[in-house]
């Protein structure tokens, strides 16, 4: 059986299912990620139980629409709509849209009729909408009936939608039924008569419509034609000449542009579309030249053999790198009118054309979405490693129900359902699968547990990598970190979903997490709490993709490091932001407070390098009523525990390091957040000064937690140390840390091991203690600011 890359978004409680129905799981076990990668500690959603499918999508709502027959012009037909729910529906919206060929005679009970213009490519123009709300218990079905009248001939879809409030679309469903209204009953049918061999006529763009780029921010790349369609040297030479000129070799030219509508009334140029100059002969038509449209959909094509001929232009949805085909695998083609007995040496302006059959407009929308993807993708081919570019074929028809998926082990085509071209994310997501397959030389990674798969829930590392890459690819192409499917009402933020998101599971078995990590590595924006990195795209992400095969995102991350690209904690922060932990240690900068969430993730890891031969201290302050644990390790793998401070609720825990004796180097704090809710704060202070007689220490922000000074005295020195706040809001604690030069176990100490301390006087009050040094040396004076902001006057009196 064929193995397919599938697309779809569904599930309960935010889990998005992709690929239910056609995609089956085959062979292999995906490579495991690091043991720490999937730690969560929180209850997470399970996979949805809904089993309705729409193409490859698992849904909780099923909509079935039927007409009892196809009416002729002036006739009527009965329409029935059945809505079945596998979850409770409360006040969801119901819309039943008739195209301009039909009107409601009797709307279904409970639905009111509105007359409006379509905002989608199908149907174009006016439509009749019956709309209302629906409440339905789980397992129940609601039956609607109505009567429609045919007012004009033509083929168009009847669309029925149930739209819930959930962002993931699990409480939504839809059905599309095509009907062709004919002048007589014999000419009418339930369905759509596709053009033979995919060839259809063209019409002039409506007056006043100005073609514009669908995505003007994307670069334009002129692509190659398929080799068999390459323009001849003579035709290329002729096309370079000025339009309208009569040349010595009597070159005859045609110029114009080709366009499509999306949404209704908005005309877009069809870019990189193949243009053929054709002439008619009694023995058959022939091609005199071939070119492609430019970034405005324009073209000029010339031939010295066109004069005196009956000529026309054929627009073919194919070039050397992609094509759009019907379900019979015929490439879509659109022809202009025939120009009789064309004058030699003339230039004919063919005009601004578009498909005459509006039902075929989406084929050119697919073509343009593929162009968007290729314009973004680096290199002349889909894979920069290729010498001969691969073509990606897209199979689609207005009535197609096969899709959306990319066939990895079969014909290497992308298959799309009728409504899929409406949604840029669907088309470019599937293109992303085709691109990965091309880059990996048809060795597509294994993807266990991927049928169905979920954007928000765990599948497997292989599934999450392949689907997450495709999710990211479409968002990178459109510079937008969302997954947008307008037809199904989905608008999923793939980036702003960090730890503690109740509807998302964590780690590199979740495709949305992989997509988010790639987004955060690439983008330059900062996100709370960890992501401050950005390197642009395609950049190193694409270079790593081309560098070798990766079966999982963890493999991809390792390969990135092997290629010499940055995998430091700075970059790992963007990955960790998306709940993927490959050994991230959050850097601590001296005297800079970080705010972090609690209680997830349950353990948060940090590091800093001691730089000075003084005491240093790391302190954590919980939210009100919370308690934290602070551990200090001597190694990155956290096998060498040096000290731990966990003194209970509302306590500022700290661990102090005496670098007067402990060698300078890396130190690794770890915070246990399970006893706190809300945000906590962590701060590092590295001492660089000795405390003399008196010193003013500014702690001007409420987030300032701790500072440290060395007190170097001879043995038996009696020292009185006092901290006096400048503001009534300040609440101080004062500690003295002592170590033994001969005992390395004393060089790192928690709060509880303080040789002396003072606290408890309350806000605005001075804190003081007196201590007699038992040995000569440098002691650590730790000043903790429990609350408030201002400055402290720290004084030392010795005797």
C-alpha positions in Angstrom: 0.0 0.0 0.0 1.1 3.5 -0.6 2.4 5.6 2.3 1.3 9.2 2.1 2.1 12.4 3.9 -1.2 13.7 5.0 -2.6 16.9 6.2 -5.5 17.8 8.5 -6.2 19.6 11.8 -8.6 18.2 14.3 -9.1 16.8 17.8 -10.6 17.4 21.2 -9.4 20.1 23.7 -7.1 21.7 21.2 -5.4 18.5 19.8 -5.2 18.9 16.0 -5.5 15.7 14.0 -3.9 15.4 10.6 -4.2 12.6 8.2 -7.1 10.4 9.4 -8.5 8.1 6.7 -6.0 7.5 3.9 -2.6 7.6 5.7 -1.5 4.3 7.2 1.5 3.7 9.4 4.3 1.5 8.1 7.5 0.0 9.5 10.4 1.3 11.5 11.0 2.9 14.9 11.8 6.5 15.0 15.1 7.6 16.6 14.7 8.5 20.3 15.3 12.0 21.6 17.4 12.8 24.6 16.0 11.4 27.9 15.4 14.9 29.2 13.6 16.1 26.1 10.1 15.1 27.1 9.9 16.0 30.8 6.7 17.7 31.6 5.2 17.0 34.9 1.7 18.2 34.0 -1.5 16.5 32.9 -1.8 16.8 29.2 -4.7 16.3 26.7 -5.1 12.8 25.2 -5.8 12.2 21.5 -9.3 13.0 20.4 -12.0 10.3 20.2 -13.8 11.8 17.3 -13.9 9.6 14.2 -15.7 11.7 11.5 -13.5 12.4 8.5 -13.4 15.0 5.8 -10.8 13.9 3.3 -8.0 13.0 5.8 -9.3 15.1 8.7 -10.7 13.7 11.9 -13.6 15.8 13.1 -16.3 15.8 15.8 -19.0 17.1 13.5 -20.3 15.6 10.3 -22.4 17.5 7.8 -24.1 15.6 5.0 -25.9 17.6 2.2 -28.1 16.1 -0.5 -30.3 17.4 -3.3 -33.0 15.0 -4.5 -32.2 15.9 -8.1 -30.4 18.6 -10.3 -33.0 21.2 -11.3 -33.2 22.8 -14.7 -33.6 26.6 -15.1 -36.9 27.6 -13.5 -37.2 24.3 -11.6 -37.0 23.4 -7.9 -35.3 20.7 -5.9 -35.4 19.5 -2.3 -32.3 19.8 -0.2 -31.6 17.9 3.1 -28.9 18.7 5.6 -28.0 16.3 8.4 -25.6 17.5 11.2 -24.3 14.8 13.6 -22.1 15.6 16.6 -19.6 13.5 18.6 -19.3 16.3 21.1 -21.7 18.6 22.7 -22.5 21.7 20.5 -23.8 24.8 22.0 -25.0 27.8 19.9 -22.7 26.9 16.9 -23.3 28.8 13.7 -25.0 27.1 10.7 -24.6 28.5 7.2 -26.1 27.0 4.0 -24.8 28.9 1.0 -26.5 28.6 -2.5 -24.5 29.9 -5.5 -25.9 32.5 -7.9 -27.6 29.8 -10.0 -29.9 28.9 -7.0 -32.1 30.7 -4.5 -33.9 29.6 -1.4 -37.7 29.1 -1.9 -38.1 27.6 1.6 -35.2 27.9 4.0 -34.7 25.0 6.5 -36.6 25.5 9.7 -34.8 27.8 12.1 -32.6 29.4 9.5 -33.0 32.9 8.1 -32.0 33.9 4.5 -29.5 36.7 3.7 -28.5 37.8 0.2 -24.8 38.7 -0.1 -21.7 38.4 -2.2 -19.3 35.5 -1.9 -15.9 36.2 -0.3 -14.4 33.0 -1.7 -13.3 31.9 -5.1 -16.2 29.4 -5.3 -18.9 30.4 -5.9 -18.2 33.8 -7.5 -20.7 36.6 -7.2 -24.0 36.7 -5.3 -25.2 33.9 -3.1 -28.2 33.1 -0.9 -27.3 32.2 2.7 -29.6 30.4 5.1 -28.1 30.9 8.6 -28.8 30.4 12.2 -27.5 28.7 15.3 -27.5 25.1 16.5 -27.4 23.3 19.9 -26.9 19.6 19.7 -26.1 16.9 22.3 -23.2 14.5 21.8 -24.3 11.6 19.6 -27.4 13.4 18.3 -28.3 14.3 14.7 -30.3 17.4 13.5 -32.1 17.1 10.2 -32.9 20.2 8.1 -34.9 20.4 4.9 -35.5 23.2 2.4 -36.5 23.9 -1.2 -34.3 25.7 -3.8 -35.1 27.1 -7.2 -32.7 27.3 -10.2 -32.6 30.7 -11.7 -29.7 30.5 -14.1 -27.6 27.9 -15.9 -24.1 27.0 -14.6 -22.1 24.8 -12.3 -21.3 25.8 -8.7 -21.0 24.4 -5.2 -23.6 24.3 -2.5 -21.7 24.8 0.8 -23.0 24.0 4.2 -20.9 24.8 7.3 -21.2 24.3 11.0 -18.8 26.7 12.7 -18.0 26.4 16.4 -15.9 28.6 18.6 -12.9 26.3 19.1 -9.7 27.5 17.4 -8.8 24.0 16.4 -12.1 23.5 14.5 -13.1 20.3 16.4 -16.7 21.6 16.9 -17.0 22.5 13.2 -17.8 20.6 10.0 -18.7 21.3 6.4 -19.9 19.7 3.2 -19.7 20.8 -0.4 -22.0 19.5 -3.1 -21.7 20.5 -6.8 -24.8 20.9 -8.9 -24.9 21.9 -12.6 -28.0 23.7 -13.6 -28.9 23.3 -17.3 -31.4 24.9 -19.6 -33.3 21.5 -19.7 -33.4 18.6 -17.2 -31.2 16.6 -19.6 -28.5 19.2 -19.3 -28.6 19.3 -15.5 -26.7 17.0 -13.2 -25.6 16.5 -9.6 -21.9 17.2 -10.0 -19.6 19.1 -12.4 -18.6 18.5 -16.0 -14.9 18.8 -16.1 -13.4 20.1 -19.4 -11.9 17.4 -21.6 -8.1 17.1 -21.2 -8.3 19.9 -18.7 -8.6 22.5 -21.5 -10.9 25.4 -20.9 -11.6 28.8 -22.5 -10.7 32.3 -21.2 -12.5 35.5 -20.8 -11.4 39.1 -20.3 -10.8 40.4 -16.8 -13.9 42.4 -15.7 -13.6 46.1 -16.3 -12.1 48.0 -13.4 -10.4 44.9 -11.9 -6.7 45.6 -11.3 -4.6 42.5 -11.0 -2.4 42.5 -8.0 0.0 40.1 -6.3 -1.6 37.8 -3.7 1.6 38.0 -1.6 3.5 41.1 -2.6 6.2 40.7 0.0 7.5 37.5 -1.5 10.4 37.6 -4.0 9.8 36.7 -7.6 11.9 34.0 -9.2 11.6 33.2 -12.9 11.5 29.4 -13.2 12.4 27.0 -15.9 10.0 25.4 -18.3 9.8 21.7 -18.6 12.6 20.6 -21.0 10.2 19.5 -23.7 8.6 23.0 -23.7 11.8 25.1 -23.8 11.4 28.1 -26.1 13.4 27.9 -29.3 16.5 30.2 -29.8 14.7 32.0 -32.6 11.6 32.6 -30.5 13.6 33.8 -27.6 15.5 36.2 -29.8 12.3 37.5 -31.3 10.7 38.0 -27.8 13.6 40.2 -26.8 12.8 42.7 -29.5 10.6 45.8 -28.8 6.9 45.1 -28.9 5.0 46.5 -31.8 8.1 46.9 -34.1 8.0 45.4 -37.6 11.3 43.7 -38.0 13.3 42.7 -41.1 12.5 39.1 -40.5 8.7 39.9 -40.1 8.5 38.8 -36.6 4.9 38.6 -35.3 4.2 39.1 -31.6 1.5 38.6 -29.1 1.3 40.2 -25.6 -1.0 40.3 -22.6 -1.4 38.9 -19.1 -3.2 36.0 -17.4 -5.0 36.2 -14.1 -7.3 34.5 -11.7 -9.8 35.7 -9.1 -9.3 35.1 -5.4 -11.3 36.1 -3.5 -14.3 37.0 -5.7 -13.7 40.2 -7.6 -10.0 40.4 -6.6 -7.8 39.7 -9.6 -4.3 38.2 -9.2 -1.7 37.7 -11.8 -0.8 34.1 -12.6 3.0 34.1 -12.3 5.5 31.7 -14.0 2.6 30.3 -16.0 3.6 28.6 -19.3 2.4 30.5 -22.4 2.3 28.9 -25.8 1.9 30.6 -29.2 -0.2 28.1 -31.2 -1.5 28.1 -34.8 -4.3 26.1 -36.4 -3.8 23.9 -39.4 -6.1 21.5 -41.2 -3.8 18.6 -40.1 -3.7 19.8 -36.5 -2.4 22.6 -34.3 1.2 23.3 -33.7 3.3 25.4 -31.2 5.5 28.1 -32.5 7.0 29.3 -29.3 6.8 29.0 -25.5 7.6 31.4 -22.6 6.3 32.1 -19.1 4.5 35.0 -17.5 6.4 37.5 -15.3 5.8 38.8 -11.8 2.8 40.8 -13.1 1.3 37.8 -15.1 2.4 39.5 -18.3 4.1 38.0 -21.3 5.2 38.7 -24.9 5.8 35.9 -27.3 6.9 36.2 -30.9 7.5 34.1 -34.0 8.6 34.7 -37.6 6.2 32.0 -38.6 3.0 33.4 -37.2 2.2 35.9 -39.9 -0.8 35.0 -42.0 -1.8 32.2 -39.7 -4.9 31.6 -37.5 -3.2 31.9 -34.1 -4.2 31.7 -30.4 -2.5 31.6 -27.0 -2.6 28.6 -24.7 -1.9 29.0 -21.0 -0.6 25.8 -19.4 -0.5 25.4 -15.6 2.9 23.8 -15.8 6.6 24.8 -15.8 9.7 22.9 -15.0 9.1 22.8 -11.3 5.4 22.4 -10.7 2.1 21.6 -12.5 -1.5 21.6 -11.6 -3.6 18.7 -13.0 -7.1 17.4 -12.8 -8.0 14.0 -11.4 -7.3 12.3 -14.7 -3.8 13.7 -14.5 -4.3 16.2 -17.3 -2.6 19.5 -16.9 -5.0 22.4 -16.8 -4.9 24.6 -19.9 -6.7 27.7 -20.9 -7.0 29.1 -24.4 -7.6 32.5 -25.8 -9.8 33.4 -28.8 -8.4 32.6 -32.2 -6.9 35.5 -34.2 -7.6 35.0 -37.9 -5.0 35.7 -40.6 -2.6 37.5 -38.3 -0.6 40.2 -40.1 3.1 39.7 -40.5 5.3 41.9 -38.3 2.4 43.0 -36.1 1.9 42.9 -32.3 -1.5 41.7 -31.1 -2.6 42.7 -27.6 -4.4 39.7 -26.4 -5.5 41.6 -23.2 -6.0 40.7 -19.6 -7.5 37.2 -19.6 -8.7 34.8 -16.9 -10.4 31.4 -16.9 -14.0 31.6 -18.3 -15.1 28.9 -16.0 -14.9 30.3 -12.4 -14.9 26.8 -11.0 -11.4 26.4 -12.3 -10.0 29.5 -10.8 -8.6 27.5 -7.8 -6.3 25.6 -10.1 -4.4 28.9 -10.7 -4.6 29.7 -7.1 -2.8 26.4 -6.4 -0.3 27.4 -9.1 0.3 30.7 -7.4 0.7 29.1 -4.0 3.3 26.8 -5.4 5.0 29.8 -6.9 5.0 31.5 -3.4 6.7 28.4 -2.1 9.3 28.2 -4.8 10.0 32.0 -4.7 10.9 31.5 -1.0 12.8 28.2 -1.3 16.6 28.7 -1.9 18.2 27.6 -5.1 17.2 27.1 -8.7 15.4 23.8 -7.9 13.3 22.7 -4.9 16.5 21.1 -3.7 19.6 23.1 -4.2 21.5 19.8 -4.5 19.7 18.9 -7.7 21.1 19.5 -11.2 17.8 18.6 -13.0 14.9 20.1 -11.2 12.1 17.9 -10.0 8.6 18.9 -10.9 5.9 18.7 -8.1 2.5 17.8 -9.6 -0.7 18.9 -7.8 -3.8 16.9 -8.5 -7.1 18.8 -7.9 -10.6 19.2 -9.3 -13.6 21.3 -8.0 -15.3 18.0 -6.9 -12.2 16.2 -5.6 -12.5 14.5 -2.2 -9.0 12.8 -2.4 -6.6 14.7 -0.2 -4.9 16.5 1.3 -1.7 14.6 1.2 1.6 14.1 -0.6 2.3 10.6 -1.8 5.8 9.7 -0.6 6.1 6.2 -2.0 3.9 6.3 -5.0 3.7 8.9 -7.8 5.2 11.8 -5.7 2.1 13.9 -6.4 0.3 16.3 -4.0 -3.5 15.5 -3.8 -5.9 18.2 -2.8 -9.7 18.3 -2.2 -12.0 20.8 -3.9 -11.9 23.5 -1.1 -8.1 23.1 -0.3 -6.8 25.8 -2.6 -8.8 28.4 -0.5 -6.3 27.8 2.3 -2.7 28.7 1.6 -1.4 26.7 4.6 -2.8 23.4 3.2 -1.2 23.7 -0.2 2.2 24.9 1.0 2.3 22.4 3.9 2.0 19.5 1.4 4.6 21.2 -0.8 6.9 21.1 2.3 6.6 17.3 2.4 7.5 17.1 -1.3 10.5 19.4 -0.8 11.8 17.3 2.1 11.4 14.2 0.0 13.3 15.8 -2.8 16.1 17.1 -0.5 16.4 13.6 1.1 16.7 11.9 -2.3 13.3 10.1 -2.0 14.4 8.7 1.4 11.5 10.2 3.4 11.9 9.7 7.1 9.8 7.0 8.9 6.8 8.5 10.7 5.3 5.9 13.2 2.0 6.7 14.9 1.2 9.3 12.3 -2.3 8.2 11.3 -3.9 10.3 12.6 -1.4 12.9 13.8 -2.0 16.0 15.9 -0.4 19.4 15.9 -0.9 19.7 19.7 -0.5 16.1 20.8 2.3 13.6 20.8 2.7 11.2 17.9 6.3 10.0 17.4 9.6 11.8 16.8 9.6 10.9 13.1 6.0 12.0 12.6 6.6 15.3 14.6 9.7 16.1 12.6 8.2 15.5 9.1 4.9 17.2 9.9 6.5 19.9 12.1 8.8 20.8 9.2 5.9 21.1 6.8 4.0 23.2 9.3 7.0 25.5 9.7 7.7 25.6 5.9 4.3 27.1 5.1 4.6 29.7 7.9 8.1 30.6 6.7 6.9 31.0 3.1 4.2 33.5 4.3 6.3 35.1 7.1 3.4 34.2 9.4 3.7 31.8 12.4 0.1 30.6 12.0 -1.5 27.7 10.4 -4.4 29.2 8.4 -7.2 27.1 6.9 -10.0 29.5 6.0 -12.3 26.8 4.7 -12.4 24.9 8.0 -12.1 28.0 10.1 -8.7 27.2 11.6 -6.2 29.8 12.6 -3.6 28.1 14.7 -0.7 30.0 16.3 2.3 27.7 16.0 4.7 29.9 17.8 3.3 31.5 20.9 2.7 28.2 22.8 5.2 27.7 25.5 5.3 25.6 28.7 2.1 25.2 30.7 -0.2 25.4 27.7 -3.0 23.1 28.8 -4.2 22.1 25.4 -0.7 21.3 24.1 1.6 18.4 25.0 5.3 18.9 25.3 8.5 17.7 23.6 9.8 16.8 20.2 7.1 14.1 19.6 4.6 17.0 19.1 4.7 18.5 15.6 3.5 21.9 16.7 6.4 22.1 19.1 8.9 21.3 16.3 7.3 23.9 14.1 7.4 26.5 16.9 11.1 25.7 17.6 12.0 26.3 13.9 10.0 29.5 13.9 11.7 30.8 17.0 15.1 29.9 15.8 14.4 31.9 12.6 12.5 34.9 13.8 14.1 38.0 15.4 11.3 38.7 17.8 11.5 38.1 21.6 9.0 36.0 23.4 8.4 35.5 27.1 10.2 33.7 28.7 13.2 32.3 26.8 13.2 33.2 23.2 15.5 36.1 22.4 17.3 34.6 19.5 16.8 35.0 15.7 18.9 34.1 12.7 16.5 34.6 9.8 15.2 32.1 7.3 15.9 30.0 5.3 19.5 30.5 6.6 21.1 27.9 8.7 17.9 25.9 9.0 17.9 25.3 5.3 21.6 24.7 5.1 21.2 22.0 7.8 18.4 20.4 5.9 20.6 20.2 2.8 23.6 18.9 4.8 22.3 15.4 5.4 19.5 13.1 6.3 17.6 13.7 9.6 15.1 11.1 10.8 14.0 13.3 13.7 14.2 16.9 14.9 16.8 15.7 17.5 18.9 14.4 14.6 18.5 17.7 12.8 19.6 19.5 15.9 22.7 17.3 16.2 23.5 17.8 12.5 23.2 21.5 12.9 26.0 21.4 15.5 28.1 19.1 13.4 28.0 21.6 10.6 29.3 24.3 12.9 26.1 26.2 13.3 25.2 27.7 16.7 23.7 25.2 19.2 24.7 27.1 22.3 22.3 27.8 25.1 21.4 31.1 23.4 19.8 29.1 20.5 18.6 26.3 22.7 16.5 28.9 24.5 14.3 29.1 21.3 13.9 25.4 21.3 13.2 25.2 25.0 10.6 28.0 24.5 8.7 25.3 22.6 9.1 22.7 25.4 11.9 20.8 23.7 14.8 20.4 26.1 18.1 19.1 24.7 20.1 20.0 27.8 19.3 23.7 27.9 21.0 25.7 30.7 19.7 29.2 30.9 22.6 31.6 31.1 22.7 34.0 34.1 24.2 37.4 33.7 25.7 39.3 36.7 23.1 41.4 38.5 20.4 40.8 36.0 17.1 39.4 37.3 15.2 36.8 35.2 11.5 36.3 35.6 10.4 32.7 35.0 7.1 30.7 35.3 6.1 28.2 37.9 5.2 25.4 38.4 6.0 24.3 34.8 8.5 23.3 33.8 9.0 21.7 37.2 12.8 21.9 37.0 14.6 24.8 35.3 18.3 24.8 34.7 20.8 27.6 34.6 24.5 28.2 34.4 27.1 30.9 34.9 30.9 31.1 35.0 32.5 32.4 38.2 34.9 35.1 36.9 36.4 36.8 40.0 38.2 35.6 43.1 35.4 36.7 45.4 32.1 35.2 46.7 29.2 34.9 44.3 25.6 34.1 45.1 22.5 32.9 43.2 19.1 33.6 44.8 15.5 32.8 43.9 12.4 34.6 45.1 9.0 32.8 44.8 5.6 34.4 44.3 3.6 35.1 47.4 3.0 32.0 49.4 5.2 29.8 47.2 8.4 27.9 47.9 11.2 27.0 45.6 14.2 24.7 45.8 17.6 25.8 44.5 20.3 23.3 43.8 23.9 24.0 42.7 25.8 21.6 40.5 29.4 21.5 39.4 28.8 19.9 36.1 26.5 20.4 33.1 25.0 16.9 33.4 24.1 17.7 37.0 25.7 14.7 38.5 27.8 16.6 41.0 25.5 18.2 43.6 27.3 20.9 45.5 24.6 22.4 47.7 20.8 22.7 48.0 18.6 25.4 49.6 14.9 24.8 50.2 13.9 26.7 53.4 10.1 26.8 52.8 7.3 29.2 51.8 8.0 32.9 51.1 11.8 32.4 51.6 14.4 33.8 49.3 16.6 30.7 48.9 20.2 31.2 47.8 23.5 29.3 47.3 26.8 31.1 47.7 30.1 30.1 46.1 33.5 31.1 47.6 35.8 31.6 44.6 38.5 32.7 47.0 39.1 28.9 47.3 37.0 27.1 44.7 38.6 27.4 41.2 36.9 29.7 38.7 34.7 27.9 36.2 31.2 26.9 35.2 28.5 26.5 37.8 25.0 25.1 37.2 22.0 26.2 39.4 18.7 24.3 39.1 15.4 25.5 40.4 12.6 23.2 41.5 9.3 25.1 40.9 6.8 22.6 42.1 6.0 24.4 45.4 5.2 27.7 43.7 2.5 29.1 41.4 2.9 32.2 39.3 6.2 33.8 38.3 9.4 33.6 40.3 12.6 35.5 40.0 16.3 34.5 39.9 19.3 36.6 40.1 23.1 36.1 40.1 25.4 38.5 41.9 29.2 38.1 41.5 31.2 40.0 44.0 34.0 42.3 42.9 34.5 44.5 46.0 35.4 44.2 49.6 33.1 45.8 52.2 34.9 48.6 53.9 33.4 50.9 56.6 30.3 52.0 54.8 28.8 51.6 51.3 25.5 52.5 49.6 24.1 49.7 47.5 21.4 50.5 45.1 18.6 47.9 44.6 16.4 50.2 42.7 13.9 47.8 41.1 11.5 45.5 43.0 13.0 42.6 41.0 16.4 43.2 42.6 16.9 40.2 44.9 20.5 39.9 46.1 24.0 41.3 46.3 27.3 40.1 47.9 30.5 41.7 49.2 33.6 40.1 50.6 34.7 40.9 54.2 38.4 40.1 54.6 39.5 40.2 58.2 42.1 38.7 60.6 41.1 36.0 63.0 39.3 37.1 66.2 38.0 40.3 64.5 34.7 41.3 65.9 32.5 42.7 63.1 29.1 44.3 63.3 27.4 44.5 59.9 24.2 46.6 59.4 21.9 47.0 56.4 19.7 50.2 56.5 17.0 50.7 53.9 16.3 54.0 52.3 12.6 53.3 51.6 9.8 52.0 53.8 9.0 49.3 51.2 12.3 47.6 51.5 12.6 44.4 53.6 16.1 43.2 54.1 17.8 40.0 55.3 21.5 39.9 56.0 23.8 36.8 56.1 27.5 36.0 56.6 28.9 33.0 54.8 32.2 31.3 56.0 34.2 28.6 54.4 37.2 26.5 55.4 40.1 26.7 52.9 41.0 23.0 53.7 37.4 21.7 53.2 36.2 21.9 49.6 32.7 20.9 50.7 32.4 24.3 52.4 33.2 26.3 49.3 29.6 26.2 48.1 27.0 26.8 50.8 23.2 27.2 51.0 21.4 29.9 53.0 20.9 27.5 56.0 24.6 27.2 56.5 25.2 30.9 57.2 27.6 31.6 60.0 25.5 34.6 61.1 22.2 36.2 59.9 19.7 38.9 60.7 16.1 39.4 59.5 12.6 39.7 60.6 12.5 43.3 61.7 10.1 44.1 58.8 9.9 46.5 55.9 11.7 49.8 56.4 13.7 48.5 59.4 17.5 48.0 59.6 18.9 44.5 60.1 22.2 43.9 61.9 24.4 41.2 63.4 27.7 40.9 65.2 30.2 38.1 64.4 33.7 37.3 65.7 35.9 35.7 63.0 37.1 32.3 64.1 39.8 32.4 61.4 41.4 34.9 59.2 40.1 35.1 55.6 37.5 36.5 53.3 33.8 36.0 54.4 30.8 36.5 52.1 28.3 39.2 53.2 25.0 38.4 51.4 22.3 41.1 51.4 18.8 39.8 50.4 16.0 42.2 49.3 12.8 40.3 50.1 10.7 43.2 48.8 10.7 46.8 47.8 13.1 49.0 46.0 15.6 51.7 46.8 19.1 51.6 48.2 20.7 50.0 51.3 23.5 51.5 53.3 25.7 48.6 54.3 28.1 49.4 57.2 30.9 47.4 58.8 32.2 48.2 62.3 35.3 46.3 63.4 37.0 45.9 66.8 
